[in-house]
């Protein structure tokens, strides 16, 4: 079992139901896998609050994967990539590039995304887009890679019997 935390970052509360849509996509896609969402939190786009949760989940709870969702655009109020990057010990730029490439095929504005990915200790942290379609596209590209990424990060073998990606 791979334990996942979802950190939804927004400056607009629940974004008029958008957060529920994103949560639904995450539950749908991850529900077909041996991944288990064990933590879900909504925070405002304040770097200190983002870093506090990322630290807790990586350092204390030792989650294998943390996805942030939202606030990775070019706007002055989007701070998620910077907050994430400050905590990473190793970047995994290929994962962020993969997300942008997959998303760009459906929406050219994805090229403006500033999401990052990498490791803090043995926890993989990945910034996902904020909308349901962007999350679906990103996860569709990432899910087949996650077991190997977690194996490499943790040094333990991941059992993936019956997993469909």
C-alpha positions in Angstrom: 0.0 0.0 0.0 1.3 3.5 -0.9 0.0 6.2 1.4 -0.9 9.5 -0.2 -1.6 12.9 1.2 -3.5 15.5 -0.8 -2.9 19.2 0.0 -5.4 21.5 -1.8 -4.0 25.0 -2.0 -6.4 27.9 -2.8 -6.9 31.5 -2.0 -10.7 31.2 -2.6 -11.9 28.7 -0.1 -13.6 25.8 -1.8 -13.6 27.4 -5.3 -17.3 27.0 -5.9 -17.4 23.3 -5.8 -14.2 22.9 -7.8 -12.4 21.3 -4.9 -15.1 18.6 -4.6 -14.6 17.9 -8.3 -10.9 17.6 -7.9 -11.4 15.4 -4.9 -13.8 13.2 -6.9 -11.2 12.8 -9.7 -8.5 11.9 -7.2 -10.7 9.4 -5.5 -11.8 7.9 -8.8 -8.3 7.4 -10.2 -6.6 6.4 -7.0 -9.5 4.1 -6.0 -8.5 1.7 -8.8 -5.0 1.3 -7.5 -3.2 0.1 -4.4 -2.8 3.7 -3.3 -4.6 5.0 -0.2 -5.4 8.6 0.4 -4.7 8.9 4.2 -4.6 12.7 4.5 -6.5 15.5 2.9 -6.1 19.2 3.9 -7.2 22.5 2.4 -4.9 25.5 3.1 -4.7 29.1 1.8 -1.9 29.9 -0.5 0.4 31.0 2.3 3.9 29.6 2.0 4.3 29.0 5.8 1.1 27.0 5.9 1.9 24.9 2.8 5.4 24.1 4.2 4.0 23.2 7.6 1.7 20.5 6.2 4.3 19.2 3.8 6.9 18.9 6.6 4.4 17.1 8.9 3.3 14.6 6.3 6.8 13.9 5.0 8.8 14.1 8.3 6.4 12.9 10.9 3.8 10.8 9.1 6.3 9.4 6.5 3.7 9.4 3.6 5.2 7.9 0.5 3.5 10.5 -1.9 2.1 14.0 -1.4 0.2 15.7 -4.1 -0.5 19.4 -3.9 -3.3 20.7 -6.1 -3.7 24.3 -7.2 -1.9 27.6 -7.3 1.0 26.8 -9.7 0.3 29.5 -12.3 2.3 32.6 -13.1 0.0 34.9 -11.0 1.6 36.9 -8.2 -0.6 35.2 -5.6 0.5 31.6 -6.5 3.2 30.4 -4.1 2.9 26.6 -4.1 6.0 25.9 -6.3 8.3 28.1 -4.2 7.0 26.7 -0.9 7.5 23.1 -2.2 10.9 23.7 -3.7 12.2 25.1 -0.4 11.5 21.8 1.3 12.8 19.4 -1.5 16.1 17.7 -1.0 16.2 16.3 -4.5 14.2 17.6 -7.5 12.5 15.3 -10.0 12.1 17.7 -12.9 11.1 14.9 -15.3 7.8 14.4 -13.4 6.9 18.1 -13.6 7.8 18.1 -17.3 5.7 15.0 -17.9 2.7 16.7 -16.3 3.2 19.8 -18.4 3.6 17.8 -21.6 0.5 15.6 -21.0 -1.6 18.6 -20.0 -0.3 20.7 -22.9 -1.8 18.2 -25.4 -5.3 19.2 -24.0 -4.7 22.8 -23.0 -1.8 24.9 -24.4 -2.0 27.1 -21.3 -0.4 24.2 -19.4 2.9 25.5 -20.6 2.6 28.3 -18.1 2.5 25.9 -15.2 5.3 26.2 -12.6 4.7 23.0 -10.8 7.7 21.1 -9.3 8.3 17.6 -8.1 10.9 15.9 -5.9 11.8 14.2 -2.7 11.9 15.2 0.9 13.5 12.3 2.7 11.6 9.3 1.3 8.5 11.2 0.4 7.7 12.2 -3.2 6.0 15.6 -3.5 4.3 16.6 -6.7 2.5 19.8 -7.6 -0.6 19.1 -9.6 -2.9 21.6 -11.4 -5.9 22.9 -9.6 -8.7 21.9 -11.9 -10.3 18.5 -12.3 -9.3 18.0 -15.9 -5.7 19.0 -15.2 -5.6 16.6 -12.2 -7.0 13.8 -14.4 -4.4 14.4 -17.1 -1.5 14.7 -14.6 -2.5 11.6 -12.7 -3.0 9.6 -15.9 0.6 10.3 -16.8 2.0 9.8 -13.3 0.2 6.7 -11.9 2.2 4.2 -13.9 5.5 5.7 -12.7 4.6 6.0 -9.0 5.3 2.5 -7.8 8.9 2.6 -9.3 9.4 6.2 -7.9 8.3 5.1 -4.4 10.5 1.9 -4.7 13.5 4.1 -5.6 12.8 6.7 -2.9 12.1 4.2 -0.1 14.2 1.2 -1.0 11.3 -1.1 -0.5 9.5 -3.3 -3.0 6.0 -2.2 -3.9 3.4 -4.9 -4.5 1.2 -4.0 -7.5 -0.9 -7.1 -8.1 -4.1 -6.3 -9.9 -3.3 -2.6 -10.3 -4.8 -0.9 -13.4 -3.5 2.4 -14.6 
